[in-house]
Amino acid sequence: MVSFKELGFVNIREMFKKAMEGGYAVPAYNFNNLEQIQAIINGCGRSKSPVILQVSKGARDYANATLLPNMGKGAVEMAREQGYDIPVLLRRTRMCSVARISIDGMCQQHRSLVSFHP
């Protein structure tokens, strides 16, 4: 099994901690093909925005477990080649059921990842 760091991705806790400290949001985009992932990286790179690349259940069902992480790795490498020093995270979109999503969009089970300001 390949670790997220070997693929060039950042840790979700570190990404959210920096966002909370900096007072900014981190966009998350689903991608299903090469053109979409290129557009996402170029847009976030130009705006110097960190990004969460999300993979939907449909995309996971269609592609295999090796292809999707390596598409993400290619996106990280493309960003670096173009001079974009942006944090990139790869995430599955179906981590929790709709019933467990809170008003801020984060699953109750994942609230421990960051400290929220009151």
PyMOL commands that place a pseudoatom at each C-alpha (Angstrom):
pseudoatom trace, name=CA, resn=MET, resi=1, chain=A, elem=C, hetatm=0, pos=[0.000, 0.000, 0.000]
pseudoatom trace, name=CA, resn=VAL, resi=2, chain=A, elem=C, hetatm=0, pos=[1.307, 3.438, -0.957]
pseudoatom trace, name=CA, resn=SER, resi=3, chain=A, elem=C, hetatm=0, pos=[1.091, 6.255, 1.586]
pseudoatom trace, name=CA, resn=PHE, resi=4, chain=A, elem=C, hetatm=0, pos=[-0.446, 9.630, 0.813]
pseudoatom trace, name=CA, resn=LYS, resi=5, chain=A, elem=C, hetatm=0, pos=[2.933, 11.311, 1.343]
pseudoatom trace, name=CA, resn=GLU, resi=6, chain=A, elem=C, hetatm=0, pos=[4.569, 9.099, -1.290]
pseudoatom trace, name=CA, resn=LEU, resi=7, chain=A, elem=C, hetatm=0, pos=[1.928, 10.322, -3.745]
pseudoatom trace, name=CA, resn=GLY, resi=8, chain=A, elem=C, hetatm=0, pos=[2.640, 13.959, -2.846]
pseudoatom trace, name=CA, resn=PHE, resi=9, chain=A, elem=C, hetatm=0, pos=[-0.539, 14.603, -0.871]
pseudoatom trace, name=CA, resn=VAL, resi=10, chain=A, elem=C, hetatm=0, pos=[-0.826, 16.482, 2.405]
pseudoatom trace, name=CA, resn=ASN, resi=11, chain=A, elem=C, hetatm=0, pos=[-2.410, 15.431, 5.679]
pseudoatom trace, name=CA, resn=ILE, resi=12, chain=A, elem=C, hetatm=0, pos=[-6.017, 16.551, 6.230]
pseudoatom trace, name=CA, resn=ARG, resi=13, chain=A, elem=C, hetatm=0, pos=[-5.350, 17.650, 9.812]
pseudoatom trace, name=CA, resn=GLU, resi=14, chain=A, elem=C, hetatm=0, pos=[-2.460, 19.873, 8.767]
pseudoatom trace, name=CA, resn=MET, resi=15, chain=A, elem=C, hetatm=0, pos=[-4.466, 21.317, 5.864]
pseudoatom trace, name=CA, resn=PHE, resi=16, chain=A, elem=C, hetatm=0, pos=[-7.482, 22.167, 8.017]
pseudoatom trace, name=CA, resn=LYS, resi=17, chain=A, elem=C, hetatm=0, pos=[-5.344, 23.479, 10.885]
pseudoatom trace, name=CA, resn=LYS, resi=18, chain=A, elem=C, hetatm=0, pos=[-3.607, 25.950, 8.543]
pseudoatom trace, name=CA, resn=ALA, resi=19, chain=A, elem=C, hetatm=0, pos=[-6.946, 26.968, 7.052]
pseudoatom trace, name=CA, resn=MET, resi=20, chain=A, elem=C, hetatm=0, pos=[-8.441, 27.606, 10.481]
pseudoatom trace, name=CA, resn=GLU, resi=21, chain=A, elem=C, hetatm=0, pos=[-5.393, 29.604, 11.573]
pseudoatom trace, name=CA, resn=GLY, resi=22, chain=A, elem=C, hetatm=0, pos=[-5.402, 31.562, 8.313]
pseudoatom trace, name=CA, resn=GLY, resi=23, chain=A, elem=C, hetatm=0, pos=[-9.152, 32.126, 8.303]
pseudoatom trace, name=CA, resn=TYR, resi=24, chain=A, elem=C, hetatm=0, pos=[-9.800, 30.651, 4.863]
pseudoatom trace, name=CA, resn=ALA, resi=25, chain=A, elem=C, hetatm=0, pos=[-11.817, 27.821, 3.365]
pseudoatom trace, name=CA, resn=VAL, resi=26, chain=A, elem=C, hetatm=0, pos=[-10.421, 24.904, 1.386]
pseudoatom trace, name=CA, resn=PRO, resi=27, chain=A, elem=C, hetatm=0, pos=[-12.325, 24.049, -1.792]
pseudoatom trace, name=CA, resn=ALA, resi=28, chain=A, elem=C, hetatm=0, pos=[-13.125, 20.432, -2.600]
pseudoatom trace, name=CA, resn=TYR, resi=29, chain=A, elem=C, hetatm=0, pos=[-13.830, 19.328, -6.159]
pseudoatom trace, name=CA, resn=ASN, resi=30, chain=A, elem=C, hetatm=0, pos=[-14.968, 16.005, -7.547]
pseudoatom trace, name=CA, resn=PHE, resi=31, chain=A, elem=C, hetatm=0, pos=[-13.162, 14.880, -10.668]
pseudoatom trace, name=CA, resn=ASN, resi=32, chain=A, elem=C, hetatm=0, pos=[-13.979, 12.169, -13.169]
pseudoatom trace, name=CA, resn=ASN, resi=33, chain=A, elem=C, hetatm=0, pos=[-11.499, 12.748, -15.967]
pseudoatom trace, name=CA, resn=LEU, resi=34, chain=A, elem=C, hetatm=0, pos=[-8.197, 14.276, -16.971]
pseudoatom trace, name=CA, resn=GLU, resi=35, chain=A, elem=C, hetatm=0, pos=[-9.654, 17.564, -18.211]
pseudoatom trace, name=CA, resn=GLN, resi=36, chain=A, elem=C, hetatm=0, pos=[-11.424, 18.179, -14.921]
pseudoatom trace, name=CA, resn=ILE, resi=37, chain=A, elem=C, hetatm=0, pos=[-8.378, 17.488, -12.785]
pseudoatom trace, name=CA, resn=GLN, resi=38, chain=A, elem=C, hetatm=0, pos=[-6.245, 19.769, -14.988]
pseudoatom trace, name=CA, resn=ALA, resi=39, chain=A, elem=C, hetatm=0, pos=[-8.778, 22.598, -14.659]
pseudoatom trace, name=CA, resn=ILE, resi=40, chain=A, elem=C, hetatm=0, pos=[-8.988, 22.150, -10.894]
pseudoatom trace, name=CA, resn=ILE, resi=41, chain=A, elem=C, hetatm=0, pos=[-5.208, 22.239, -10.431]
pseudoatom trace, name=CA, resn=ASN, resi=42, chain=A, elem=C, hetatm=0, pos=[-4.766, 25.193, -12.788]
pseudoatom trace, name=CA, resn=GLY, resi=43, chain=A, elem=C, hetatm=0, pos=[-7.521, 27.210, -11.101]
pseudoatom trace, name=CA, resn=CYS, resi=44, chain=A, elem=C, hetatm=0, pos=[-6.300, 26.494, -7.588]
pseudoatom trace, name=CA, resn=GLY, resi=45, chain=A, elem=C, hetatm=0, pos=[-2.688, 26.987, -8.604]
pseudoatom trace, name=CA, resn=ARG, resi=46, chain=A, elem=C, hetatm=0, pos=[-3.370, 30.395, -10.126]
pseudoatom trace, name=CA, resn=SER, resi=47, chain=A, elem=C, hetatm=0, pos=[-5.279, 31.483, -7.038]
pseudoatom trace, name=CA, resn=LYS, resi=48, chain=A, elem=C, hetatm=0, pos=[-2.700, 29.901, -4.696]
pseudoatom trace, name=CA, resn=SER, resi=49, chain=A, elem=C, hetatm=0, pos=[-5.441, 27.877, -3.053]
pseudoatom trace, name=CA, resn=PRO, resi=50, chain=A, elem=C, hetatm=0, pos=[-5.037, 24.525, -1.343]
pseudoatom trace, name=CA, resn=VAL, resi=51, chain=A, elem=C, hetatm=0, pos=[-7.376, 21.930, -2.798]
pseudoatom trace, name=CA, resn=ILE, resi=52, chain=A, elem=C, hetatm=0, pos=[-9.130, 18.718, -1.907]
pseudoatom trace, name=CA, resn=LEU, resi=53, chain=A, elem=C, hetatm=0, pos=[-9.523, 16.413, -4.902]
pseudoatom trace, name=CA, resn=GLN, resi=54, chain=A, elem=C, hetatm=0, pos=[-12.561, 14.246, -4.308]
pseudoatom trace, name=CA, resn=VAL, resi=55, chain=A, elem=C, hetatm=0, pos=[-13.326, 10.920, -5.913]
pseudoatom trace, name=CA, resn=SER, resi=56, chain=A, elem=C, hetatm=0, pos=[-16.990, 9.968, -6.097]
pseudoatom trace, name=CA, resn=LYS, resi=57, chain=A, elem=C, hetatm=0, pos=[-18.316, 6.481, -5.546]
pseudoatom trace, name=CA, resn=GLY, resi=58, chain=A, elem=C, hetatm=0, pos=[-19.191, 6.316, -9.240]
pseudoatom trace, name=CA, resn=ALA, resi=59, chain=A, elem=C, hetatm=0, pos=[-15.622, 7.116, -10.236]
pseudoatom trace, name=CA, resn=ARG, resi=60, chain=A, elem=C, hetatm=0, pos=[-14.273, 4.566, -7.763]
pseudoatom trace, name=CA, resn=ASP, resi=61, chain=A, elem=C, hetatm=0, pos=[-16.641, 1.932, -9.151]
pseudoatom trace, name=CA, resn=TYR, resi=62, chain=A, elem=C, hetatm=0, pos=[-15.581, 2.738, -12.723]
pseudoatom trace, name=CA, resn=ALA, resi=63, chain=A, elem=C, hetatm=0, pos=[-11.816, 3.006, -12.233]
pseudoatom trace, name=CA, resn=ASN, resi=64, chain=A, elem=C, hetatm=0, pos=[-9.555, 0.703, -10.288]
pseudoatom trace, name=CA, resn=ALA, resi=65, chain=A, elem=C, hetatm=0, pos=[-7.843, 1.383, -6.958]
pseudoatom trace, name=CA, resn=THR, resi=66, chain=A, elem=C, hetatm=0, pos=[-4.468, 2.004, -8.633]
pseudoatom trace, name=CA, resn=LEU, resi=67, chain=A, elem=C, hetatm=0, pos=[-5.561, 4.493, -11.289]
pseudoatom trace, name=CA, resn=LEU, resi=68, chain=A, elem=C, hetatm=0, pos=[-7.287, 7.128, -9.152]
pseudoatom trace, name=CA, resn=PRO, resi=69, chain=A, elem=C, hetatm=0, pos=[-4.505, 7.768, -6.610]
pseudoatom trace, name=CA, resn=ASN, resi=70, chain=A, elem=C, hetatm=0, pos=[-2.007, 7.965, -9.450]
pseudoatom trace, name=CA, resn=MET, resi=71, chain=A, elem=C, hetatm=0, pos=[-4.182, 10.488, -11.302]
pseudoatom trace, name=CA, resn=GLY, resi=72, chain=A, elem=C, hetatm=0, pos=[-3.990, 12.535, -8.124]
pseudoatom trace, name=CA, resn=LYS, resi=73, chain=A, elem=C, hetatm=0, pos=[-0.234, 12.042, -7.964]
pseudoatom trace, name=CA, resn=GLY, resi=74, chain=A, elem=C, hetatm=0, pos=[0.003, 13.259, -11.546]
pseudoatom trace, name=CA, resn=ALA, resi=75, chain=A, elem=C, hetatm=0, pos=[-2.010, 16.340, -10.584]
pseudoatom trace, name=CA, resn=VAL, resi=76, chain=A, elem=C, hetatm=0, pos=[0.422, 17.105, -7.746]
pseudoatom trace, name=CA, resn=GLU, resi=77, chain=A, elem=C, hetatm=0, pos=[3.389, 16.680, -10.101]
pseudoatom trace, name=CA, resn=MET, resi=78, chain=A, elem=C, hetatm=0, pos=[1.712, 18.860, -12.751]
pseudoatom trace, name=CA, resn=ALA, resi=79, chain=A, elem=C, hetatm=0, pos=[1.148, 21.585, -10.156]
pseudoatom trace, name=CA, resn=ARG, resi=80, chain=A, elem=C, hetatm=0, pos=[4.813, 21.499, -9.120]
pseudoatom trace, name=CA, resn=GLU, resi=81, chain=A, elem=C, hetatm=0, pos=[6.020, 21.565, -12.755]
pseudoatom trace, name=CA, resn=GLN, resi=82, chain=A, elem=C, hetatm=0, pos=[3.891, 24.657, -13.373]
pseudoatom trace, name=CA, resn=GLY, resi=83, chain=A, elem=C, hetatm=0, pos=[5.338, 26.362, -10.309]
pseudoatom trace, name=CA, resn=TYR, resi=84, chain=A, elem=C, hetatm=0, pos=[2.252, 26.005, -8.105]
pseudoatom trace, name=CA, resn=ASP, resi=85, chain=A, elem=C, hetatm=0, pos=[3.206, 25.293, -4.509]
pseudoatom trace, name=CA, resn=ILE, resi=86, chain=A, elem=C, hetatm=0, pos=[-0.258, 24.354, -3.294]
pseudoatom trace, name=CA, resn=PRO, resi=87, chain=A, elem=C, hetatm=0, pos=[-1.271, 21.652, -0.816]
pseudoatom trace, name=CA, resn=VAL, resi=88, chain=A, elem=C, hetatm=0, pos=[-3.306, 18.870, -2.463]
pseudoatom trace, name=CA, resn=LEU, resi=89, chain=A, elem=C, hetatm=0, pos=[-5.360, 16.231, -0.693]
pseudoatom trace, name=CA, resn=LEU, resi=90, chain=A, elem=C, hetatm=0, pos=[-7.147, 13.241, -2.242]
pseudoatom trace, name=CA, resn=ARG, resi=91, chain=A, elem=C, hetatm=0, pos=[-10.376, 12.122, -0.563]
pseudoatom trace, name=CA, resn=ARG, resi=92, chain=A, elem=C, hetatm=0, pos=[-13.283, 9.781, -1.166]
pseudoatom trace, name=CA, resn=THR, resi=93, chain=A, elem=C, hetatm=0, pos=[-16.577, 11.692, -1.160]
pseudoatom trace, name=CA, resn=ARG, resi=94, chain=A, elem=C, hetatm=0, pos=[-18.735, 9.074, 0.492]
pseudoatom trace, name=CA, resn=MET, resi=95, chain=A, elem=C, hetatm=0, pos=[-17.168, 8.954, 3.934]
pseudoatom trace, name=CA, resn=CYS, resi=96, chain=A, elem=C, hetatm=0, pos=[-20.437, 9.294, 5.836]
pseudoatom trace, name=CA, resn=SER, resi=97, chain=A, elem=C, hetatm=0, pos=[-24.151, 9.075, 5.313]
pseudoatom trace, name=CA, resn=VAL, resi=98, chain=A, elem=C, hetatm=0, pos=[-26.293, 12.126, 4.617]
pseudoatom trace, name=CA, resn=ALA, resi=99, chain=A, elem=C, hetatm=0, pos=[-27.954, 11.755, 8.019]
pseudoatom trace, name=CA, resn=ARG, resi=100, chain=A, elem=C, hetatm=0, pos=[-24.631, 12.320, 9.792]
pseudoatom trace, name=CA, resn=ILE, resi=101, chain=A, elem=C, hetatm=0, pos=[-23.581, 15.469, 7.939]
pseudoatom trace, name=CA, resn=SER, resi=102, chain=A, elem=C, hetatm=0, pos=[-23.760, 18.503, 10.172]
pseudoatom trace, name=CA, resn=ILE, resi=103, chain=A, elem=C, hetatm=0, pos=[-24.639, 22.059, 9.208]
pseudoatom trace, name=CA, resn=ASP, resi=104, chain=A, elem=C, hetatm=0, pos=[-20.996, 22.897, 8.440]
pseudoatom trace, name=CA, resn=GLY, resi=105, chain=A, elem=C, hetatm=0, pos=[-20.762, 19.921, 6.075]
pseudoatom trace, name=CA, resn=MET, resi=106, chain=A, elem=C, hetatm=0, pos=[-18.345, 17.852, 8.113]
pseudoatom trace, name=CA, resn=CYS, resi=107, chain=A, elem=C, hetatm=0, pos=[-19.277, 14.396, 9.285]
pseudoatom trace, name=CA, resn=GLN, resi=108, chain=A, elem=C, hetatm=0, pos=[-19.751, 14.091, 13.021]
pseudoatom trace, name=CA, resn=GLN, resi=109, chain=A, elem=C, hetatm=0, pos=[-17.240, 11.234, 13.071]
pseudoatom trace, name=CA, resn=HIS, resi=110, chain=A, elem=C, hetatm=0, pos=[-14.543, 13.489, 11.585]
pseudoatom trace, name=CA, resn=ARG, resi=111, chain=A, elem=C, hetatm=0, pos=[-14.999, 16.537, 13.819]
pseudoatom trace, name=CA, resn=SER, resi=112, chain=A, elem=C, hetatm=0, pos=[-11.989, 15.478, 15.873]
pseudoatom trace, name=CA, resn=LEU, resi=113, chain=A, elem=C, hetatm=0, pos=[-9.715, 16.304, 12.935]
pseudoatom trace, name=CA, resn=VAL, resi=114, chain=A, elem=C, hetatm=0, pos=[-9.816, 20.014, 13.652]
pseudoatom trace, name=CA, resn=SER, resi=115, chain=A, elem=C, hetatm=0, pos=[-10.751, 22.334, 16.467]
pseudoatom trace, name=CA, resn=PHE, resi=116, chain=A, elem=C, hetatm=0, pos=[-13.633, 24.585, 15.564]
pseudoatom trace, name=CA, resn=HIS, resi=117, chain=A, elem=C, hetatm=0, pos=[-13.873, 28.167, 16.764]
pseudoatom trace, name=CA, resn=PRO, resi=118, chain=A, elem=C, hetatm=0, pos=[-17.080, 28.871, 18.715]
for i in range(1, 118): cmd.bond("trace and resi %d" % i, "trace and resi %d" % (i + 1))
show_as sticks, trace
zoom trace
